[in-house]
Structure formats: structure tokens, C-alpha cells
Amino acid sequence: MPSPYSLPLHTLRLAGKCALPLIFWFAAGQLARFLLLYGATEVAYGDFQQVRLVAVMTLLTFIILTAMTVTTGMLYSLRGAMWEMRARVEEGEAQERFFRVLDRVAPAFAVLYLAWGFQTEDARDVYQMDLFHHFYDQLDAGWFGEESRVGRGLIDLDWRVSLGAMAVMFGLKWLFAKFVEQGKGGLYGFLAAFSEFAFVFYGLNATVFIADARSEWIEHRNVVAGTQEIWAEAQKNVPLWDAVTKFFGDVWPFVLDAVAVPLAWITVAMLVFGSYSDEARTLLKGTRLEKSVDRLEESHDITQKSFDQLTGGFRDRWLPLANSLRMAFKSGAPLFGMMCLCYVVISVTGQYAERGLMTLIGAQEEYAWAFMGPPVTFVRDMIVTVLTMSLLAAAYDIAATRARLNGEPLNDV
């Protein structure tokens, strides 16, 4: 029976056995990411400006899809060294193809990526690449008092064009989601994820424009103005209000980074390794709500069909994700706590190691880090990403092995 406290050693074991494919996936992903970032800064300038800005949004979508593919590929390459996967092979279970796994992971990955705001970092990279690549163009425009469009590739899309593209992607999103719900073959899950990202990015400018116009109208209404005054008075008069809100505001971001984000990524790992279920009974098993499933199944056929029509899309999309979260907690508090602790240690150690290496190298001129910094950052990111992916696989492997030895296999598909 593997101990939850053996997680660090098992992580290093998986990282050592699968180091080459993990490094290959990471390096290929970084190369593809750089090419897409560079393309986004080049395509934004020229004639047919609005068409070009739509292309920038499309490239941003491909940047995120590249991250999704690389994450899935790195986790997939760890399968051969995992105890659970070897046990499944011995039981005669065929190994899934990579594209089948990618198609299953894509919809849930899109939900998690957007829910936690990971796309903000990708948009920031596009903006920084644009500023760095067209630095002299912006400098010349500043010297001569001219207007510059440098760094505006993600915000200058006309709201009418944004709204039209948003409507088109909503239709495609709905179509591909229906194909996924019906279980049709092909990469419909991947296309659904692409449509989900594109729907958000294409419609961002229209959403901001409409929200700004709406908020400008709302903030002058008497009810809203009165509510703001009451809220301000409560902040002044309620005892310990500032202290509590300040403490909560200071601590909450660390709780998210240390607990919620690792849980989100372990959910992706579980989907890659096939431990998911789309049945409500599995999610509610052992709870009081399980009786509601029994009552529904005992009800009239018309009632069951009506319920299926009403909740079909919701159940097919969210139940696999909810079951993966259930399995993470099912493995026990020590293993989940060790996973969160190791996740934080890897992240913090990587940052301090990068800072120490830069101090050790040293540089007399500040501008030297413009070309010395990227290789150091690449090595840091590579080591941190390899260890993080190995950590997720190791946490799942220990949980699944313990469940199997206890007679309750974790893979409940």
C-alpha cells in the first residue's frame, strides 16, 4: 500500500523515467507558442484592420489550445510509468489514443482555463511581445506626437465586428457541444473548446462596450447611488470591518494558488488518465441525494424524458468534472494536502532558484538581461512544469493504487 507521504519520491521517479518525452513536449510547446505570439504581433498591422484584429484574436485562441495540447501530451507521456496504468494493461484494457484523450479533456480544460482566468497571462504575453517587437515604432510616434497602435491588437476590434463574430462562434459552440453530447467520433470536443475560447475572445470588445454603457447608465440611478452610500457607511461604522476584509483580501489569493489551482489541474489529470464518470448516481453515491435519483428512475417515462431534455447538456458537460473533483477528495486528506504542499514548494523553489542563478551569473549592464534572461527563464519553466506534471500524475497514481488495493478501483467509467 503506497503511503501518501511517498508522493515526493514517486514524483521524482516518474520525472526521471519520462524526462525525455516531457522535455520534448515542453520545448515543442514553447516553440509553437513563440511562433504564434510573433505572428500575432505581425498580422495586426496593415490594411483591412478589423480583419487583422480578428486574426489576432484567433491566434490568441490557438496559443491557449497549444497550452492545452502540451499539458495533455505531457500527462499522456507519463502513463507508461504509472502503476495504475500497468495494472489496467494487465487486466486487458487497451491504451487510449492521444487524440481520443485530447478530445475528452478539451471541453473541461476550456471551462477550467476560463473560470480561473489563466487566459490573462496569455493576453499579457501577446501585449508584451507587441511592445518589445515594435518598440522603435512606438518611440518614433512618441517623439513626433503621432498616435501609435502598438500594443492595441487585442482592444481595437470594433464592437459591431466583435458582436458578429461572437454570434457566429456561439452557433459553432452550440453545434459542436451537441455533437459531443451525442457521442459522435472525431475531434468535436477539441472544436468545442476552440469555439468556447473564440466565443469569449471575439465577444470581449462588444461585452466591454455594452457593459460600460450599461454601467454608466446604472450608476446614476437613485437606488444604486443610495446602495453605494449605505455600503460606504457600513465600512466606516461596523467594528473590525476593515481588519477582517483586509485580512481576507490578503490571505484569499494564497489559498486559491495553494489549494484551488492544484485541484483544478488534478481534475485535468484525472480526465487524461480516464478516471471520470458522467452518471449522476456515481456523483451522489452514499449521500442523501442518491434517493432523488431512485425516485426519478421510478417516475413516469414522460417525466424522465422531460428531465433528460431539460438537463441533458448540463449533465453531460459538468458531471464528469464534478466526479473528478469527488475522486480528488475521496483519496483522503493526507494525499491531497501533500499534493498542495509539493505544488507550492515546486513553484516557490523555482522562483528562488531563478533569482539565485541570475545573481550568480551577474551582469554589469541592465540591458544584458534582455538576451540573458530568456534562457534562464526557459530552464526554470521547463523544470517546474516537468515536476508539476509528474506531481499530478504521481498523486493520481497513489490514489488509484490505494483504491485498487482496497478493492474499490478509482476508475469508475
C-alpha positions in Angstrom: 0.0 0.0 0.0 1.8 3.2 -1.1 1.9 5.9 1.6 0.5 9.4 0.8 3.8 10.7 2.2 5.8 9.0 -0.5 4.4 11.4 -3.0 7.6 13.5 -3.5 9.7 10.3 -4.2 7.1 9.0 -6.6 7.1 12.3 -8.3 10.8 12.2 -8.8 10.6 8.6 -10.0 8.1 9.5 -12.7 10.0 12.6 -13.7 13.2 10.6 -14.1 11.7 7.8 -16.1 9.8 10.1 -18.5 12.2 13.1 -18.6 12.9 13.0 -22.4 9.3 13.0 -23.6 8.3 15.6 -21.0 11.1 17.9 -22.1 10.2 17.3 -25.7 6.6 18.3 -25.2 7.5 21.4 -23.2 10.1 22.5 -25.8 7.8 21.9 -28.7 5.0 23.9 -26.9 7.3 26.8 -26.2 8.4 26.9 -29.8 4.8 26.9 -31.1 3.9 29.5 -28.5 6.7 31.8 -29.6 5.7 31.5 -33.3 2.1 32.2 -32.6 3.0 35.2 -30.4 5.3 36.5 -33.1 2.6 36.0 -35.7 0.0 37.9 -33.6 2.4 40.9 -33.4 2.9 40.9 -37.2 -0.6 40.3 -38.5 -2.0 43.2 -36.5 -0.5 45.9 -38.8 -1.6 46.7 -42.4 -4.7 47.2 -44.5 -8.1 45.7 -43.6 -7.5 46.5 -40.0 -10.6 44.8 -38.5 -9.9 41.6 -40.3 -6.4 41.6 -39.0 -7.6 42.1 -35.4 -9.9 39.1 -35.8 -6.9 37.2 -36.8 -5.1 38.3 -33.7 -7.9 37.0 -31.6 -7.8 33.7 -33.5 -4.0 33.4 -32.8 -4.6 34.1 -29.1 -7.1 31.2 -29.2 -4.5 28.9 -30.8 -2.0 29.9 -28.2 -4.3 28.6 -25.5 -5.1 25.5 -27.5 -1.3 24.9 -27.7 -1.1 25.0 -23.9 -4.0 22.6 -23.7 -2.3 20.2 -26.1 1.0 20.4 -24.4 -0.5 19.8 -21.0 -2.4 16.8 -22.2 0.7 15.5 -24.0 2.9 15.7 -21.0 0.4 13.9 -18.8 -0.2 11.3 -21.5 3.6 10.6 -21.8 3.6 9.7 -18.1 1.1 6.8 -18.4 3.6 4.1 -19.2 5.5 4.6 -15.9 2.4 4.6 -13.6 1.4 1.7 -11.5 -2.3 2.2 -12.2 -1.9 2.1 -16.0 0.2 -1.0 -15.9 -2.5 -2.7 -13.8 -5.1 -1.8 -16.4 -2.9 -3.2 -19.1 -2.6 -6.5 -17.2 -6.4 -6.6 -16.9 -6.6 -6.4 -20.7 -7.6 -2.8 -21.1 -6.4 -1.2 -24.3 -4.5 2.1 -24.1 -6.3 5.1 -25.4 -5.0 7.0 -28.4 -3.7 10.5 -27.7 -6.3 12.3 -29.8 -9.1 10.5 -28.1 -7.8 11.7 -24.7 -7.3 15.2 -26.1 -10.9 15.3 -27.3 -12.2 14.2 -23.9 -10.1 16.7 -22.0 -10.7 19.7 -24.2 -14.2 20.8 -23.0 -13.4 20.6 -19.3 -10.0 22.3 -19.9 -11.7 25.2 -21.6 -14.1 25.6 -18.6 -11.3 25.5 -16.0 -9.0 27.7 -18.0 -11.6 30.5 -18.4 -13.0 30.0 -14.9 -9.6 30.6 -13.2 -8.6 33.4 -15.6 -5.4 31.7 -16.9 -6.0 33.4 -20.3 -4.9 36.7 -18.7 -1.3 35.6 -18.8 -1.6 34.7 -22.5 -3.1 38.0 -23.4 -0.3 39.8 -21.4 2.3 37.8 -23.3 0.8 39.0 -26.6 0.8 42.6 -25.4 4.4 42.4 -24.2 5.6 40.8 -27.4 3.9 43.5 -29.4 5.6 46.2 -27.3 9.0 44.6 -27.5 8.8 43.8 -31.2 7.6 47.3 -32.2 9.5 49.3 -29.6 11.0 51.7 -32.1 7.7 52.3 -33.9 6.2 53.4 -30.6 9.2 55.5 -29.7 9.1 57.3 -33.1 5.4 58.0 -32.7 6.0 59.4 -29.2 8.8 61.7 -30.5 6.7 63.2 -33.3 3.4 63.4 -31.4 1.7 60.8 -33.6 -0.9 58.2 -32.5 0.5 54.7 -32.1 -1.4 51.4 -32.4 1.4 49.4 -30.8 0.0 47.1 -28.1 -3.6 47.6 -29.1 -4.1 44.4 -31.1 -6.5 42.9 -28.5 -8.6 46.0 -27.7 -9.1 47.9 -31.0 -11.6 45.5 -32.5 -14.8 47.3 -33.4 -17.7 46.3 -31.1 -20.0 45.6 -34.0 -17.5 43.2 -35.6 -16.9 41.7 -32.2 -20.6 41.1 -31.7 -21.0 39.5 -35.1 -18.0 37.2 -34.6 -19.4 36.3 -31.1 -22.7 35.3 -32.6 -21.0 33.1 -35.2 -18.8 31.3 -32.6 -21.8 30.8 -30.3 -23.6 28.9 -33.1 -20.5 26.8 -33.7 -20.1 26.2 -30.0 -23.7 25.0 -29.7 -23.3 22.7 -32.7 -20.1 21.1 -31.5 -21.4 20.7 -28.0 -24.4 18.8 -29.4 -22.1 16.5 -31.3 -20.1 15.9 -28.1 -23.3 15.2 -26.1 -24.4 12.7 -28.8 -21.0 10.9 -28.5 -20.1 11.3 -32.1 -16.5 10.5 -33.2 -13.9 13.0 -34.4 -12.3 15.9 -32.6 -15.6 17.6 -31.8 -14.5 18.1 -28.1 -11.4 19.9 -29.4 -13.5 22.0 -31.7 -16.0 22.7 -28.9 -13.1 24.0 -26.8 -11.8 26.2 -29.7 -15.3 27.6 -30.1 -15.6 28.3 -26.4 -12.3 30.3 -26.3 -13.1 32.1 -29.5 -16.6 33.0 -28.3 -15.1 34.7 -25.3 -12.3 36.5 -27.0 -14.2 37.6 -30.1 -17.0 38.9 -27.9 -14.8 40.6 -25.4 -14.8 44.1 -27.0 -18.5 44.1 -27.6 -19.1 42.9 -24.0 -16.9 45.7 -22.6 -18.5 48.3 -24.8 -22.1 47.3 -23.7 -21.1 46.8 -20.1 -19.5 50.3 -19.9 -22.6 51.9 -21.5 -24.8 50.0 -19.1 -22.8 50.8 -16.0 -22.7 54.5 -17.0 -26.5 54.5 -17.1 -26.9 52.4 -13.9 -24.5 54.3 -11.7 -26.7 57.4 -11.9 -29.9 55.7 -10.8 -31.1 56.7 -7.3 -31.3 53.1 -6.0 -27.7 52.3 -7.0 -26.4 55.6 -5.6 -28.2 55.0 -2.3 -26.9 51.5 -2.0 -23.3 52.7 -2.5 -23.8 55.3 0.2 -25.1 52.6 2.6 -22.2 50.3 1.8 -19.7 53.2 2.5 -21.4 53.9 5.8 -21.2 50.3 6.8 -17.5 50.2 6.1 -17.0 53.2 8.4 -19.3 52.1 11.3 -19.2 48.3 11.5 -16.5 47.2 14.1 -13.4 45.4 12.7 -14.8 45.7 9.2 -11.6 46.9 7.6 -9.4 44.5 9.6 -11.5 41.5 8.6 -11.8 42.5 4.9 -8.1 43.3 4.7 -7.1 40.0 6.2 -9.4 38.1 4.0 -8.2 40.0 0.9 -4.5 39.3 1.8 -5.0 35.6 2.6 -7.5 34.6 0.0 -5.2 34.8 -3.1 -2.7 32.5 -1.4 -5.5 30.0 -0.6 -6.5 30.0 -4.3 -3.0 29.5 -5.5 -2.1 26.8 -3.0 -5.4 24.8 -2.9 -7.9 25.6 -5.6 -5.4 25.8 -8.6 -3.8 22.4 -7.8 -7.3 20.9 -7.5 -8.2 22.3 -10.9 -5.1 20.8 -12.5 -5.6 17.4 -10.8 -9.1 17.4 -12.4 -7.4 17.7 -15.8 -5.0 14.9 -15.0 -7.9 12.7 -13.9 -9.6 13.3 -17.3 -6.4 12.4 -19.1 -6.0 9.2 -17.2 -9.6 8.2 -17.8 -10.9 8.4 -14.3 -14.2 10.1 -14.9 -17.9 9.3 -14.9 -20.9 11.0 -16.5 -23.5 9.4 -14.2 -25.4 11.4 -11.5 -25.7 8.3 -9.4 -21.9 8.0 -9.2 -21.5 11.6 -8.0 -24.3 11.3 -5.4 -23.5 7.8 -4.2 -23.6 7.5 -0.4 -25.4 10.8 0.0 -29.0 11.6 0.9 -29.5 12.9 -2.7 -29.0 9.4 -4.0 -32.6 8.7 -3.2 -33.7 11.5 -5.5 -32.1 9.6 -8.4 -34.1 6.5 -7.4 -37.3 8.5 -7.3 -36.5 9.9 -10.8 -35.9 6.5 -12.2 -39.1 5.2 -10.7 -41.2 8.1 -12.1 -43.2 8.1 -15.3 -41.4 7.8 -18.7 -42.6 11.3 -19.7 -41.2 12.8 -16.5 -37.8 11.1 -17.2 -37.7 12.2 -20.8 -38.6 15.8 -19.8 -35.9 15.9 -17.2 -33.4 14.5 -19.7 -34.3 17.1 -22.3 -34.0 19.9 -19.7 -30.7 18.9 -18.1 -29.0 16.8 -20.8 -26.5 19.4 -21.8 -25.7 20.4 -18.2 -25.2 16.8 -17.1 -23.1 15.8 -20.0 -20.7 18.7 -19.6 -20.5 19.1 -15.8 -20.9 15.6 -14.2 -17.6 14.3 -15.4 -15.9 17.3 -14.0 -17.8 17.0 -10.7 -17.0 13.3 -10.4 -13.3 14.1 -10.9 -13.5 16.6 -8.0 -15.2 13.9 -5.9 -12.4 11.5 -6.6 -9.8 14.0 -5.5 -11.4 14.3 -2.1 -12.1 10.6 -1.9 -8.3 9.8 -1.9 -8.0 11.3 1.6 -6.8 14.5 3.2 -3.1 13.5 3.7 -2.6 12.8 0.0 -4.4 16.0 -1.1 -2.5 18.0 1.5 0.8 16.6 0.3 -0.1 17.4 -3.3 -0.9 21.0 -2.4 2.3 21.3 -0.3 4.5 19.9 -3.1 2.8 22.1 -5.7 3.7 25.2 -3.7 7.2 24.1 -2.9 7.9 23.4 -6.6 6.6 26.8 -7.6 8.4 28.8 -4.9 11.7 26.9 -5.2 11.7 27.5 -8.9 11.3 31.3 -8.4 14.1 31.5 -5.8 16.3 29.2 -7.9 15.9 31.5 -10.9 16.7 34.6 -8.8 19.8 32.9 -7.3 21.0 31.8 -10.7 20.7 35.4 -12.1 22.6 36.7 -9.1 25.3 34.1 -9.6 25.6 35.0 -13.3 25.6 38.7 -12.7 25.6 41.5 -15.3 27.2 44.9 -15.3 24.5 46.4 -17.6 20.8 46.1 -17.2 20.1 45.7 -20.9 22.2 42.4 -20.9 19.2 40.6 -19.3 17.2 41.3 -22.5 19.1 38.3 -24.1 20.4 36.6 -21.0 17.1 36.3 -19.1 15.0 34.2 -21.6 17.3 31.1 -21.5 17.3 31.2 -17.6 13.5 31.6 -17.5 13.1 28.8 -20.1 15.1 26.3 -18.0 13.2 27.4 -14.8 9.8 27.0 -16.5 10.9 23.6 -18.0 12.0 22.1 -14.7 8.9 23.5 -12.8 6.5 22.3 -15.5 8.1 18.8 -15.7 7.9 18.4 -11.9 4.4 19.7 -11.7 3.0 17.4 -14.3 4.9 14.5 -12.6 3.4 15.6 -9.3 -0.2 15.5 -10.7 0.4 12.0 -12.2 2.0 10.7 -9.0 -0.9 12.0 -6.9 -3.4 10.3 -9.1 -1.3 7.1 -9.3 -1.0 6.8 -5.5 -4.7 7.5 -5.0 -5.7 5.0 -7.8 -3.3 2.3 -6.4 -4.6 2.6 -2.9 -8.2 2.4 -4.1 -7.4 -0.7 -6.2 -5.7 -2.5 -3.3 -8.7 -1.6 -1.1 -11.0 -3.3 -3.7 -12.5 -0.1 -5.0 -10.9 0.9 -8.3 -10.8 4.6 -8.8 -11.5 4.4 -12.5 -15.3 4.2 -12.4 -16.2 4.8 -16.1 
